[in-house]
Amino acid sequence: MILAQMKRLNPQADWETFTKGGGWIYFAIAAVVLVVLFAIVLKIREWLRPNGLAENSPEQLLMQFRDIHKQGDLSAEEYKNIRERLTKKSGEAGCAGGASSGPSADDSVGSSSAIPH
């Protein structure tokens, strides 16, 4: 019985119907539309991503911790320790940038050593 049903199914006939009936055109159009949509999504993601710094780079993390320090949620000592660790990591990786090359004017904000007595 299964053999009889398999004989009824003729994949060659389906393929001929697909090619001669114009089904391949719709398939090609759908494939092109999918490729174009994929390219658009990639361009939008690239456009939305900030330029310059890589995601979770030491420089980007240092800037985020600097902002937290400026807001007062991070003590000067904690910020100093974080900055030292991040600059050490970026120096070891060979990607020391301007944000991690040393203390800047912003680094001394809130620290007791920057305030003259």
ABEGO torsion letter per residue (X at the ends): XAAAAAAABBAAAAAAAAAAAGAAAAAAAAAAAAAAAAAAAAAAAAAABBBGBBBGBAAAAAAAAAAAAAAGABBAAAAAAAAAAAAAAAAAAGABBAAAAEBBAAAABGBAAABBX
